[in-house]
C-alpha cells in the first residue's frame, strides 16, 4: 500500500531462518532494539515478537508456537476453498464473517474468540497510513513495527494489486496470525485475526498510489474477528 520514504525507519538486521521441525518452512527474523520480530515470508501474515529479556524457556516456547503457526495459512486456505469454493491469492480473502467462521471452525483446534469494530480517520502519506494500521493490529505483541515496514509495505502493495484485479462484491480482507504471551502464566497464545472491510473501503484502498508521498485523507473502518488456535486440542 505504501512507500516507506515518509515513515520513520530504524536500523535493522534481517536474516532468514529454517524451521528445525523438519517442515522445510523458512521465516524472517528482524532484530530491534529490545528483541526481534519473527514473520512468515510472502503474503502469509504470521508474526511473533520475542523480547530479549524474556527467560530462555519463554523464548523457546514462543518460537516453537510460531513455527507451528507457520503451517496454518495453508490449512486455512484449503478450508476456505473447501467450504466456500474461493481461492486465496496474495493474501486476499473475499469472505464475510459467517463464511470465514465456517471455514475456521472446520479446522481442528480453531474457534472464534471475539469480534471488534474499528474506525480510523485523518490524513497522511500512504506509508504512514500503512504503519498506523499495522501498529494498531500488531500492537498487542509488544514490538515496534517500524523495522518491519519494508516487508509490510511490499506485501500490502501486493494485496492492493490483487484487490484491483478481483471483484469485491461485498467484503475483502486478510488473515493475520499472531503469537503472544499469556500474562502471568507466560505461555504462548496463537490467534488468527481476520481483518476485513466493505467494498466501500476497498475502493478507497486501491485508489491510493503505493509510492505516494502526498498526504491523503482517509476515513475507513474495519472489523477484526479473532480465532484462537490450540494445536493440542486436535
C-alpha positions as CSV (number, residue, x, y, z in Angstrom):
1,X,0.0,0.0,0.0
2,X,2.8,2.4,0.7
3,X,6.3,3.6,0.2
4,X,8.4,3.9,3.4
5,X,10.1,7.2,2.4
6,X,8.0,9.3,4.7
7,X,7.8,6.7,7.5
8,X,10.4,6.8,10.3
9,X,12.7,3.8,9.8
10,X,15.1,2.4,12.4
11,X,18.3,0.4,11.6
12,X,17.5,-3.2,11.3
13,X,19.2,-6.5,10.6
14,X,17.1,-9.2,8.9
15,X,18.0,-12.9,8.5
16,X,16.2,-15.9,7.1
17,X,15.9,-18.9,9.4
18,X,15.0,-22.5,8.7
19,X,12.4,-24.2,10.9
20,X,14.1,-27.1,12.8
21,X,10.8,-29.0,12.9
22,X,11.5,-30.8,9.6
23,X,8.8,-28.9,7.8
24,X,11.0,-27.2,5.3
25,X,9.4,-23.8,6.2
26,X,11.5,-20.7,6.4
27,X,10.8,-17.3,8.1
28,X,12.3,-13.9,8.6
29,X,14.0,-12.6,11.7
30,X,14.3,-8.9,12.2
31,X,16.3,-7.6,15.1
32,X,15.2,-4.5,17.0
33,X,16.5,-2.5,20.0
34,X,14.9,-4.8,22.6
35,X,14.1,-8.0,20.8
36,X,13.2,-9.5,17.4
37,X,10.3,-10.0,15.1
38,X,9.6,-13.4,13.5
39,X,7.4,-13.3,10.4
40,X,6.4,-15.6,7.6
41,X,7.8,-14.6,4.2
42,X,5.4,-13.6,1.4
43,X,1.7,-12.9,1.8
44,X,1.1,-15.3,4.7
45,X,0.9,-12.9,7.6
46,X,2.2,-14.7,10.7
47,X,4.0,-12.7,13.4
48,X,5.6,-13.1,16.8
49,X,7.7,-10.6,18.8
50,X,10.3,-12.0,21.2
51,X,11.8,-9.7,23.8
52,X,15.5,-10.1,24.6
53,X,14.9,-10.1,28.4
54,X,12.4,-12.9,28.5
55,X,13.5,-16.2,30.2
56,X,15.0,-18.6,27.7
57,X,12.2,-21.1,28.3
58,X,9.6,-18.5,27.2
59,X,11.6,-17.6,24.1
60,X,11.8,-21.3,23.2
61,X,8.1,-21.9,23.7
62,X,7.2,-18.8,21.7
63,X,9.5,-19.8,18.8
64,X,8.0,-23.3,18.8
65,X,4.5,-21.9,18.7
66,X,5.4,-19.6,15.9
67,X,6.9,-22.4,13.8
68,X,3.7,-24.4,14.4
69,X,1.6,-21.5,13.3
70,X,3.6,-21.2,10.0
71,X,1.8,-24.3,8.7
72,X,-1.6,-22.9,9.3
73,X,-2.1,-20.4,6.4
74,X,-2.0,-23.4,4.1
75,X,-4.7,-25.2,6.1
76,X,-6.8,-22.0,6.3
77,X,-6.7,-21.5,2.5
78,X,-7.6,-25.2,2.0
79,X,-10.5,-24.9,4.4
80,X,-11.7,-21.7,2.7
81,X,-11.6,-23.5,-0.7
82,X,-13.5,-26.5,0.7
83,X,-16.2,-24.5,2.5
84,X,-16.7,-21.6,0.1
85,X,-15.1,-22.6,-3.2
86,X,-12.9,-19.5,-3.2
87,X,-9.2,-19.4,-3.9
88,X,-7.0,-17.1,-1.8
89,X,-4.4,-15.2,-3.9
90,X,-1.7,-12.9,-2.5
91,X,-3.4,-12.9,0.9
92,X,-6.8,-11.6,-0.3
93,X,-9.9,-13.2,1.2
94,X,-13.3,-12.3,-0.1
95,X,-15.5,-13.8,2.6
96,X,-17.9,-12.3,5.1
97,X,-17.6,-13.1,8.7
98,X,-20.1,-16.1,8.8
99,X,-18.3,-17.7,5.8
100,X,-14.9,-17.2,7.3
101,X,-16.1,-18.6,10.7
102,X,-17.4,-21.7,8.9
103,X,-14.0,-22.2,7.3
104,X,-12.1,-21.6,10.5
105,X,-14.3,-23.8,12.6
106,X,-13.7,-26.7,10.2
107,X,-10.0,-26.6,11.3
108,X,-9.2,-28.8,14.3
109,X,-8.2,-26.6,17.3
110,X,-9.6,-23.3,15.8
111,X,-12.5,-21.3,17.2
112,X,-13.9,-17.8,17.3
113,X,-13.0,-15.8,20.4
114,X,-14.1,-12.3,19.7
115,X,-15.0,-9.6,17.2
116,X,-14.1,-5.9,17.3
117,X,-15.1,-3.0,15.1
118,X,-12.6,-0.2,14.4
119,X,-12.6,3.1,12.6
120,X,-9.7,5.4,11.6
121,X,-9.7,8.8,10.0
122,X,-7.2,11.6,9.4
123,X,-4.5,12.3,6.8
124,X,-1.1,11.1,6.0
125,X,1.1,9.5,3.4
126,X,0.4,6.0,2.1
127,X,3.4,4.8,4.2
128,X,2.2,6.4,7.4
129,X,-1.4,5.1,7.0
130,X,0.1,1.6,6.4
131,X,2.3,1.9,9.5
132,X,-0.5,3.1,11.7
133,X,-2.8,0.3,10.6
134,X,-0.2,-2.4,11.4
135,X,0.8,-0.6,14.6
136,X,-2.9,-1.0,15.8
137,X,-3.3,-4.6,14.6
138,X,0.0,-5.8,15.9
139,X,0.2,-3.5,19.0
140,X,-0.6,-6.3,21.4
141,X,2.6,-8.2,20.5
142,X,4.8,-5.5,22.1
143,X,7.2,-4.7,19.3
144,X,7.7,-1.5,17.3
145,X,6.5,-2.2,13.7
146,X,8.9,0.4,12.1
147,X,11.7,-2.1,11.5
148,X,9.1,-4.3,9.6
149,X,8.0,-1.6,7.2
150,X,10.0,-2.9,4.2
151,X,8.2,-6.2,4.4
152,X,4.8,-4.8,5.3
153,X,5.0,-2.2,2.5
154,X,5.8,-4.8,-0.1
155,X,3.1,-7.2,1.0
156,X,0.3,-4.6,1.3
157,X,1.3,-3.4,-2.1
158,X,0.7,-6.9,-3.5
159,X,-2.6,-7.1,-1.6
160,X,-3.6,-3.8,-3.1
161,X,-2.7,-5.0,-6.6
162,X,-4.7,-8.3,-6.1
163,X,-7.7,-6.3,-4.8
164,X,-7.6,-4.2,-8.0
165,X,-7.7,-7.4,-10.1
166,X,-10.5,-9.0,-8.1
167,X,-14.2,-8.3,-8.0
168,X,-15.1,-7.3,-4.4
169,X,-18.8,-7.8,-4.3
170,X,-19.2,-7.4,-0.5
171,X,-16.2,-7.9,1.7
172,X,-12.4,-8.1,1.4
173,X,-9.8,-8.7,3.9
174,X,-6.7,-10.7,5.0
175,X,-5.7,-13.2,7.7
176,X,-3.0,-12.2,10.3
177,X,-1.6,-14.8,12.6
178,X,-0.2,-13.6,15.9
179,X,1.6,-15.4,18.7
180,X,1.6,-13.6,22.0
181,X,2.4,-14.4,25.7
182,X,-0.4,-15.0,28.2
183,X,0.3,-12.8,31.2
184,X,1.3,-14.4,34.5
185,X,1.4,-17.9,33.0
186,X,4.0,-16.9,30.3
187,X,2.7,-19.4,27.8
188,X,2.2,-18.8,24.1
189,X,-1.3,-17.9,22.7
190,X,-1.9,-18.3,19.0
191,X,-4.6,-16.1,17.3
192,X,-5.5,-15.8,13.7
193,X,-7.2,-12.5,13.1
194,X,-9.5,-11.9,10.0
195,X,-9.3,-8.2,9.3
196,X,-12.0,-7.3,6.8
197,X,-13.8,-4.3,5.4
198,X,-16.6,-3.4,3.0
199,X,-16.5,-2.8,-0.7
200,X,-16.6,0.9,0.0
201,X,-13.2,0.7,1.9
202,X,-11.8,-1.5,-0.9
203,X,-12.5,1.3,-3.4
204,X,-10.5,3.7,-1.2
205,X,-7.8,1.2,-0.6
206,X,-6.9,0.7,-4.3
207,X,-7.2,4.4,-5.0
208,X,-4.0,5.4,-3.1
209,X,-0.8,5.2,-5.2
210,X,1.5,2.8,-3.4
211,X,4.5,5.1,-3.8
212,X,2.7,8.3,-3.0
213,X,4.4,10.8,-0.6
214,X,1.5,13.2,-0.8
215,X,-0.9,13.5,2.2
216,X,-4.1,11.5,1.6
217,X,-7.3,12.0,3.6
218,X,-8.6,8.7,5.0
219,X,-11.8,7.6,6.7
220,X,-12.2,3.9,6.8
221,X,-13.5,1.2,9.1
222,X,-12.7,-2.5,9.5
223,X,-13.7,-5.5,11.6
224,X,-11.4,-7.9,13.3
225,X,-12.6,-11.4,14.0
226,X,-10.2,-13.3,16.3
227,X,-9.9,-17.1,16.1
228,X,-7.9,-18.9,18.8
229,X,-5.8,-21.8,17.7
230,X,-4.8,-24.6,20.2
231,X,-3.0,-27.4,18.4
232,X,-3.1,-29.5,21.5
233,X,-6.9,-29.8,21.1
234,X,-6.6,-31.8,17.9
